[in-house]
Structures are given as C-alpha cells and as structure tokens.
C-alpha cells in the first residue's frame, strides 16, 4: 500500500512527501528494493544527485538486473560524468528490444551528445531501434544534422520548438535553434526566437526573494559590520568557483581539472543542500553565529561526503563549480572555513546575452529569461564581490574572463599558486580534458581557448540601453 502511495507521490511531483514515504518504508524494511528506487528518483528530481546515486546503488545491489533501476542509475551516471559506464550498461539494453530499450536509447543518445562522441552517436542512430520513434529523438536527429547542415537544423529545431508536444523538448530545441542562428550571424532572429521561447516556457520569477540574502550582505558591508569566525574545523582541499553563469566558470574548472592534483566535480549540489538545511533551521540570514559546533560539523560532513564520492581518486583538491555559491558566502564560510574561492567575472553585457540565449532551468534560474532581471542580478553580485570575501577573511583569486582567454597561462599559474600547486602545461589545453561536461558550455570547452566571445554583446546592441553603462 505504501509503495503505491510512493508511486503516486512521484507521479504527482510531490517530492518531499515521496522522500518521507520512502524513508518510512526503509525504516521498517531496509532491504525494500522499490523504496530505495523511489528514494533515488525523488532525490534525483530534487537535484541531489550524489545522494540519489547512493540510493540507486543500494537498489541495484538488491535487484542487479532490474531494467528500471539500471535506467535510473544511467541517468545519474550521466549527470556525474561516468560516461563509459553509461555506454557499457545501456548499449545492450538498447539492442535488446525490451520495453525499456526506447528509454535507454534516449538516455544514451543524450549522453553521447554531451560527451562529444559524435561518431558513436551517429552509429547509434544508424543502427535504428524503437527509441527513434520517441518524439525526443527528433532533437538528437536535429543536433546531428547541425554538424553539416546548420540551416536545415535551424528549421528542424524551430519546428520542434513550435510544434513539439513536450514542453522541455520545445524549450531545449528553441534555444539550440537560437544558438545556431547566433553562430550563423542571424542575430536579430536569434534574439527574437529566444524571447519567444522565454515568453512561452519561463514562468514568473521572484527576483526579490532570490536577492534577499545578497542585499542583506550588501547592507552589512555598508555598515562595516563584523562577521563572526566559524566554529568548524577548517576544511582542506576544497576550491569553489564564485561567479555568475556564463562568466567563465566552466572554462576555469576544465582548465584546472587537467591538473593531476585537482578534480572538478561539476555543478555539485552540496551548497544547495547546505543552504536549504540552514533555511529550514531559520538561521539565514541572521542566525549563523548562533549555530553550535556540532550542527556546523554535521553540515560540513554531509557536504564533504557527497563531494568526495565524486572526486577523482588521487586528487588532493576538489573543484566545486556550483553557480549559486556567490549568494551564500557567509553560510559557506561558516560551514566550510578554509575553502579557497576563485571569483570569475566578465563584461556583464557578454554574460547577459550568453545567458539570455541559453537554456537554463526556468524555475531555479528564471531570472535569465529577462535582460532587466539579468542586469539587476549583475548589479547585486557586484555590490558584494569581492568585498564580502575580504570581510570574511576568505582566501581567493579574481579571474577576469577577458584576461583569462587572452593570456591563459599566467592566470592559471596564479590560481594554482593559491592552492600551493605547480604549473603544468595541460591546464592551458582544456580541450584535451577527457571528462565530459554536462553544462551549457559543453561545446565551447571542447575547443582550444578562444577569444571570439569577447564583446559578443555588440552583435546585440539593440537589446542594451544606458542602464547597463554603470556596470
């Protein structure tokens, strides 16, 4: 009966309730396969991939050959960058012709695309299979067409964006069409298409709620108030990016991930879980100083456990490339003192147009759907950075994107020196990094470092007014 309730809650998108139900079942029956699998699904939908990975692993240990568990694990492996394991486990399932082969084909095609294994993806398509009848496969076919026929792919993607019956696919197709229009110099068309897609698929966004923490910090900085030192044990080997999306965060992470002593862990959800926990305790923004050492160390241990789970073996440093840490620096400094921060920033107009033309999560990053909101976010970020890092006494380096792409070596050397590491030539060749990137910059970082994105905003002068001048 409870398993039926868990299924209903998952189908209805009632994620907190589903997690509670799964935990209740597991409290009485620790080896219940369906409860572990349901918990994995709920955690994955909540954006807690590393915790979901643990639950999925437990489910598969109970029923190793169960196809649905294999599919859930493959989606998590994709998100966590375990590309070879996805391929190894899904190819046989795609070729099996079982009821699960179509879903396996969709997951595998998406994985191969983001991993830039174009030849393998072409072979997957040429072999055929039930998955090609799925409406989502049209996105894969359009992506492959774009390699040799960008104009034809634009037509296919725009059609899919207008007529598709799956909202998420319509949104992705629309922004990928806008990206191709941009690359072919059709800037007004790119902007107009992105505007339509945002209007149709980006819900209203509460910018004031998002920026409340930032404004609190800015007010304290203006009053020169002191931040209390953390009671936690300092962490070792944690470096974290601080910057807005499209400011060079992925490039810097991919560069430093090429160093043998640094492991990039992608957009790890640890900071989101940490801040959600603090908000549930009602200590943000005013009560961080009241936290006991035991509470802080518990939160620290939870963050580190998940991060270490996906850290490359043998690396001394992990690089957390989360995109929301810049808003929560006092909380991070309280729970993870000793973290080294690398601040990235660029011309806000370049950041803005890149964000506006890109497919971000319309719920958590809905501010990217409106240039006025993007400008206000950029203003808020600059109202506290880098001053908040100085006020917290946090070790950091600032990296300007335009300087990094113009002269990668000295800036990479500066960041490595901050970590006590020697310079190695590999870090200025991120295109050779074998680790797959599942971010909007996945294509750019598979190319040698280039400068053509600098002053990209000038192709869209019509979209910017004098309100941007102060930035």
Buried (B, 14 or more C-beta within 10 A) or exposed (E): EBBEBBBEBBEEEBBEBBBBBBEBBBEEEEEBBBBBBBBBBBBBBBBBBBBBBBBBBBBBEBBEEBBBBBBBBBBBBBBBBBBEBBBEBBBEBBBEEBEBBBBBBBBBBBBBBBBBBEEBBEEBBEEEBBBBEBEBBBBBBBBBBBEEEBEEBBBBBBBBBBEBEBEEBBBBBBBBBBBBBBEEEBBEBBBEBBBBBBEEBBEEBEBEEBBBBBBBBBEBBEEEEEBEEBBBEEBEBBBBBBBBBBBBBBBBBBBBBBBEBBBBBBBBBBBBBBBBBBEEBEBBBEEBEEBEEEBBBBBBEBBBEBBEBBBBEEBBBBBBBBBBBBBBBBBBBBBBBBBBBBBBBBBBBBBBBBBBBBBBEBEBBBBBBBBEBBBBBBBBBBBBBBBBBEBBEBBBBBBBBBBBBEEBEEBBBBBBEBBEBEBBEBBBBBEEBEBBBBBBBBEBBBEEBEEEBBEBBEBBEEBBEEEBEEB
